[in-house]
């Protein structure tokens, strides 16, 4: 004897759950957009990238004159021949420098001086596209 019962239809989602899910999606989108846009208008970010431009130009001149760059460390090797002084980031800390092959990485760890973060605490590199 076969069972002629039809399977039960799935219960419809309750409107309250749909509204909650939609509200969470909207809040997440607003939060993400706020984090992404907040610092882009921060004038300190522009200063960081202006300093990167100056440092990159000095590093190019150094490499042309000496043939190679140090691997990493302080940028003091640029003074006084290639720069009058090494700039510090807007929060008073030295920029980080790493060189590998043809690429040079300049980094500022933002206001908090710690790797990572959002907004004013976000890290900046000469490759992140901010402030240009």
C-alpha positions in Angstrom: 0.0 0.0 0.0 1.5 3.3 -1.0 1.3 6.5 1.0 -0.7 9.0 -0.9 -0.1 11.9 1.5 1.6 14.9 -0.2 4.6 16.4 1.6 3.8 19.4 3.7 4.6 22.8 2.1 7.4 24.7 3.8 6.3 27.3 6.3 6.5 30.8 4.9 9.1 33.0 6.4 7.7 35.4 8.9 7.7 39.1 7.9 9.5 40.0 11.2 12.5 37.8 10.2 12.7 39.3 6.8 12.6 42.8 8.2 15.3 41.9 10.7 17.5 40.4 8.0 17.0 43.5 5.8 17.8 45.8 8.6 21.0 44.0 9.4 22.1 44.1 5.8 21.4 47.9 5.6 23.3 48.5 8.9 26.2 46.4 7.7 26.4 48.3 4.4 26.3 51.7 6.1 29.0 50.6 8.6 31.2 49.4 5.9 30.8 52.5 3.8 31.4 54.7 6.8 34.7 52.9 7.6 35.8 53.1 4.0 35.0 56.8 3.5 35.7 58.3 6.9 39.5 58.6 6.6 39.6 59.5 2.9 38.8 63.1 3.8 41.3 63.1 6.7 44.0 65.7 5.7 46.6 63.6 7.5 46.2 60.8 5.0 47.1 63.3 2.3 50.2 64.3 4.2 51.3 60.7 4.5 51.0 60.2 0.8 52.7 63.5 0.0 55.6 62.3 2.2 55.6 59.0 0.3 56.0 60.9 -2.9 59.0 62.7 -1.6 60.5 59.6 -0.1 60.0 57.6 -3.3 61.7 60.3 -5.4 64.7 60.3 -3.0 64.8 56.5 -3.1 64.9 56.6 -6.9 67.8 59.1 -6.9 69.6 56.9 -4.3 69.2 53.8 -6.4 70.4 55.6 -9.5 73.5 56.8 -7.7 74.3 53.7 -5.7 72.8 50.9 -7.8 70.8 49.3 -5.0 68.8 50.1 -1.8 69.2 48.7 1.6 66.7 45.9 2.4 64.9 47.6 5.2 65.2 49.8 8.2 65.6 53.5 8.8 65.5 56.0 5.9 68.3 58.0 7.5 70.6 56.8 4.7 68.9 59.4 2.4 70.2 62.3 4.5 71.7 64.7 3.6 72.6 63.8 0.0 69.1 62.9 -1.2 66.9 64.6 1.5 67.6 67.4 3.9 65.7 65.4 6.6 63.6 62.3 6.8 60.0 63.2 7.3 57.9 61.6 10.1 54.3 60.7 9.7 51.6 63.1 11.0 51.6 61.3 14.3 55.3 61.8 14.9 56.5 58.3 14.1 59.1 57.3 11.5 57.9 55.7 8.2 58.7 52.1 7.8 60.8 51.1 4.8 61.3 47.7 3.1 62.9 47.1 -0.3 62.7 43.9 -2.3 63.8 43.5 -5.9 62.4 46.5 -7.7 59.7 47.3 -5.2 59.9 49.6 -2.3 57.3 49.5 0.5 56.8 52.6 2.7 54.4 52.2 5.6 52.8 54.4 8.3 50.9 52.5 11.0 48.4 55.4 11.5 47.5 57.3 14.6 47.8 54.4 17.0 51.2 53.3 15.6 50.1 49.6 15.6 49.7 47.4 12.5 46.1 47.3 11.2 43.1 49.3 12.2 40.3 51.5 10.7 39.8 55.2 10.2 42.6 57.3 11.7 44.2 54.1 13.0 44.4 52.6 9.5 47.8 51.7 8.1 49.0 53.5 4.9 51.4 52.3 2.3 52.7 53.8 -0.9 50.5 51.2 -2.7 47.1 51.7 -1.0 45.8 54.4 -3.3 44.8 56.8 -0.6 45.3 60.5 -0.9 46.5 60.6 -4.5 
